[in-house]
Amino acid sequence: MLCDSCKEREAVINLTQVEHDSKVTLHLCEQCAQAKGVETGVAVLKSPLGGFITAMGKGATSVLPTTDGLRCSSCGGTLKDFRDSGRLGCAQCYEAFDAHLRDLLRRLHGSSQHVGERYVVPGDVDTDPRRQLLDLREQLRRAVENENFELAAELRDRIRVLE
């Protein structure tokens, strides 16, 4: 497939942009992608996350298992690609490598589940104290379950204020 921008070179990068609730996919060659500010090739390999994952893998046990036969059905990316660059190829990679990514997150962050505050749309403040209390108690339960005791203590204090 030819590059959508220059229409001269082979497209090697699929850039998906979301604009006003519509999804636009551009197929770009490496030069046009770089001109648009998309990191490609060597720049991706030098990303801080890629270096961090590589450094973590040099220890006694690898952060990501070496099951390089596992491929994303959508983009064809492998765990080795992720290990080298620190980036996944597409949104479906999260599902294809779900078990391995959960293990990585558990090792890096101590948990594979985000238990922080939920996002509230500006102007859409939930003023019902009973609802806030239920939400905080649920967050507290998850924080204790994931052994995130610092967050649990903060949530406990917020619950006491509301009670």
C-alpha positions as CSV (number, residue, x, y, z in Angstrom):
1,M,0.0,0.0,0.0
2,L,1.3,3.4,-0.9
3,C,1.7,6.3,1.6
4,D,-1.5,8.4,1.9
5,S,0.6,11.6,2.1
6,C,3.3,11.4,-0.6
7,K,1.8,8.6,-2.6
8,E,5.4,7.5,-3.6
9,R,6.8,5.2,-0.9
10,E,5.4,2.0,0.7
11,A,3.3,2.7,3.8
12,V,4.8,1.1,6.9
13,I,2.9,3.0,9.7
14,N,-0.8,3.1,10.3
15,L,-1.7,6.3,12.2
16,T,-5.2,6.4,13.7
17,Q,-6.5,9.8,14.7
18,V,-9.8,10.5,16.5
19,E,-11.4,13.8,15.5
20,H,-14.9,14.9,16.6
21,D,-16.1,11.3,17.2
22,S,-14.8,10.0,13.9
23,K,-11.8,7.8,13.4
24,V,-9.4,8.6,10.6
25,T,-6.6,6.1,9.7
26,L,-3.6,7.3,7.7
27,H,-1.1,4.9,6.1
28,L,2.2,6.6,6.0
29,C,5.8,5.9,4.9
30,E,8.5,6.4,7.5
31,Q,9.6,9.8,6.2
32,C,6.0,11.2,6.2
33,A,5.4,9.8,9.6
34,Q,8.5,11.5,11.0
35,A,7.4,14.7,9.4
36,K,4.1,14.4,11.2
37,G,6.0,13.9,14.5
38,V,5.4,10.2,14.8
39,E,8.4,8.4,16.4
40,T,9.6,5.6,14.2
41,G,12.4,3.1,13.9
42,V,15.4,4.0,16.0
43,A,13.5,6.7,18.0
44,V,11.0,4.1,19.2
45,L,13.8,1.8,20.4
46,K,15.3,4.7,22.4
47,S,12.1,5.4,24.3
48,P,12.5,5.5,28.1
49,L,10.0,2.7,28.6
50,G,11.7,0.5,26.0
51,G,15.1,1.0,27.8
52,F,13.5,0.4,31.2
53,I,11.8,-2.8,30.1
54,T,15.1,-4.0,28.5
55,A,17.0,-3.1,31.7
56,M,14.5,-5.0,33.9
57,G,14.8,-8.0,31.6
58,K,18.6,-8.1,32.2
59,G,18.1,-9.2,35.8
60,A,17.9,-12.8,37.0
61,T,14.4,-13.2,35.7
62,S,12.9,-11.5,32.7
63,V,10.0,-9.0,33.2
64,L,8.2,-10.4,30.1
65,P,8.4,-14.1,29.3
66,T,10.0,-15.1,26.0
67,T,6.9,-16.4,24.3
68,D,7.7,-14.6,21.1
69,G,5.5,-17.0,19.1
70,L,2.5,-15.2,20.5
71,R,1.3,-12.5,18.0
72,C,-1.4,-9.9,17.9
73,S,-3.9,-11.0,15.2
74,S,-4.5,-7.4,14.2
75,C,-1.0,-5.8,13.7
76,G,1.2,-8.9,14.0
77,G,3.2,-7.4,16.9
78,T,5.0,-9.8,19.3
79,L,6.0,-9.6,22.9
80,K,9.6,-9.2,21.7
81,D,8.6,-6.1,19.8
82,F,7.0,-4.7,23.0
83,R,10.1,-5.7,25.0
84,D,12.4,-3.9,22.5
85,S,10.4,-0.7,22.0
86,G,8.2,-0.4,25.1
87,R,5.2,0.2,22.9
88,L,2.3,-2.0,21.7
89,G,1.4,-2.0,18.0
90,C,-2.3,-1.4,18.3
91,A,-5.3,-1.4,20.7
92,Q,-5.9,-5.2,20.2
93,C,-2.4,-5.9,21.5
94,Y,-3.7,-5.2,25.0
95,E,-6.1,-8.1,24.6
96,A,-3.7,-10.4,22.8
97,F,-1.0,-10.0,25.5
98,D,-3.4,-9.5,28.4
99,A,-2.0,-12.2,30.7
100,H,1.6,-11.1,30.1
101,L,0.9,-7.4,30.5
102,R,-1.0,-8.0,33.8
103,D,2.0,-9.9,35.1
104,L,4.3,-7.0,34.0
105,L,2.1,-4.4,35.7
106,R,1.9,-6.5,38.9
107,R,5.7,-6.6,39.0
108,L,6.2,-3.0,38.2
109,H,3.4,-1.4,40.2
110,G,2.4,-4.0,42.8
111,S,-1.0,-4.3,41.2
112,S,-2.6,-4.8,37.8
113,Q,-5.7,-2.8,38.7
114,H,-6.0,0.9,38.9
115,V,-7.7,1.8,42.2
116,G,-7.3,5.6,42.2
117,E,-10.1,8.1,42.2
118,R,-12.6,7.8,39.4
119,Y,-12.8,10.6,36.8
120,V,-15.6,13.1,37.3
121,V,-16.6,15.2,34.3
122,P,-16.2,18.9,35.2
123,G,-19.6,20.3,36.2
124,D,-20.9,16.8,36.8
125,V,-20.0,16.7,40.5
126,D,-21.8,13.9,42.4
127,T,-23.1,15.8,45.4
128,D,-25.0,12.9,47.0
129,P,-22.9,12.1,50.1
130,R,-24.4,8.6,50.3
131,R,-23.2,7.9,46.7
132,Q,-19.8,9.3,47.5
133,L,-19.6,7.2,50.6
134,L,-20.5,4.0,48.7
135,D,-17.9,4.8,46.0
136,L,-15.2,5.5,48.7
137,R,-16.0,2.3,50.5
138,E,-15.7,0.3,47.2
139,Q,-12.4,2.0,46.5
140,L,-11.2,1.2,50.0
141,R,-12.1,-2.5,49.6
142,R,-10.2,-2.7,46.3
143,A,-7.2,-0.9,47.8
144,V,-7.0,-3.3,50.7
145,E,-7.5,-6.3,48.4
146,N,-4.6,-5.1,46.3
147,E,-2.5,-4.3,49.4
148,N,-2.3,-0.6,48.6
149,F,-2.3,0.5,52.2
150,E,-1.3,4.1,51.6
151,L,-4.3,4.7,49.4
152,A,-6.5,2.7,51.8
153,A,-5.5,5.0,54.7
154,E,-6.3,8.1,52.6
155,L,-9.7,6.6,51.6
156,R,-10.4,5.7,55.2
157,D,-9.8,9.3,56.3
158,R,-12.0,10.6,53.5
159,I,-14.8,8.2,54.6
160,R,-14.5,9.4,58.2
161,V,-14.9,13.0,57.1
162,L,-18.1,12.1,55.1
163,E,-19.6,10.1,58.0
